[in-house]
Amino acid sequence: MPVIGNKRGHQGYFGSVLWKNVAANFAGAAANGTISILGLTQYVRIYGLQNWGHIAALVVFVNLLMLTEVGATQIYISAFNSSSAKGRTFEQYFGLMIALGGCTTVCAILGLVCLSKLGFKGGIIAQGNKQVFVAVAFYFANFLNNFLYAHMSAAQRQLAMNARQTAFLLLKTMGTLAYAYWISTEVSGYFVIFSVIGLLELVTNVLSTKDQEYTFQGVVNGVANALTLFRAISGISIGIVIGILVANLDKIYLSSVSEAAVFAVYSVTFTVAMYFMQLQYPVMRAFFPVIAKLYHGDDTHAKRKVVWLQLLIINVLIVPPLSVAFYFDGYILSVFALDVQTYPDVNLLFRMLLICVYLNSVYHIFYQQMMTSGASGYIVRINIVCLISSGVILLVFGGTYTILSGGFAWLLMCAIQLLGGFIFMSNRWQNVDG
């Protein structure tokens, strides 16, 4: 069985490649976070809360379309690292993603055309046909790029992955800001720039896979056999899809019941808080391939070590910046043109979401263990409980507390997930010890 780094016992899993990936991921997270934060401050000022609310609503629409990814990118990382025929695995999953993305794009366009012809003007259609169609194009490029970046992560090419992601994010941000500043603040322009650069990014990412042993015909066969693979991964996919839906339920609900400016306030506050979530991703990305390899081995000590090591790194790296943000919340929010006097609930919302970031970071460690062990049924049960609980919170408190209801829903969701993760790990380690 191949290992990372040297091959002396369990130490081989924690060799130089792992730590280089951790460093590359942190550098990428820092660069991407800086670009995103600086970009968001300018987006809000240039577009205004009203237009940014429309953009945020369309992003929610794109995120709904992303549910058709069915968790395949997460499953792929585990499948790739446990496969002896990696080229074949890539062909199968890339074919599946092309099929899913293509079908979703066609169905979304046809659905929007039919709704428009029928005279339906509510919900997302109210944003304007042109804007929505461009958002669909943005979805397709983003959909395939996500998978190709997952492939680079699985193949331990995380330095190249981070460099490319940062370069294209910078291009997209500069392009959209330049268009909005010098040409027009029309909402569709934002998605046009992102889509065009996203397609260029897609071409670059496809060309970068040339080192992987695969053929064009193999990918075509993967598209043709997409249904077979979809059925094979559907068990764990259901749990992942429900989890993604739970994570977006607040935005789906609030975008439908709130005014554009109010939803923009929620969206900006949520986005700023979730930037701190980026601190966990470098650790998770670097460790996931290692966890996938460990699962198929018998080194119990290394399996325990990886969990405790992740917990240590997460607490050391995430707690200090979260504490600073918690204390200076008013100043941070003012940078993004959020007036606490006009929206007095925004401080409490921001603090609730920061707590959620920490809870989710710890849960994600346990979630990776569930993924590699194939605990699809358990993930489904956790996420169904979260979906129902969050839905009830939003329905009960959404009308009265509006943006705070999203914070309540996230707190409950993260608490339930973390409890489920603790129970899973406790049972798993008891079984190992027994």
Secondary structure, 3 states (H helix, E strand, C coil): CCCCCCCCHHHHHHCHHHHHHHHHHHHHHHHHHHHHHHHHHHHHHHHHHHHHHHHHHHHHHHHHHHHHHCCHHHHHHHHHHCCCCHHHHHHHHHHHHHHHHHHHHHHHHHHHHHHHHCCCCCHHHHHCHHHHHHHHHHHHHHHHHHHHHHHHHHCCCHHHHHHHHHHHHHHHHHHHHHHHHHCCCCHHHHHHHHHHHHHHHHHHHHHHHHHCCCCHHHHHHHHHCHHHHHHHHHHHHHHHHHHHHHHHHHHHHHHHHCCHHHHHHHHHHHHHHHHHHHHCHHHHHHHHHHHHHHHCCCCHHHHHHHHHHHHHHHHHHHHHHHHHHHHCHHHHHHHCCCCCCCCCCHHHHHHHHHHHHHHHHHHHHHHHHHHHCCCHHHHHHHHHHHHHHHHHHHHHHHHHHCHHHHHHHHHHHHHHHHHHHHHHHHHHHHHHHC
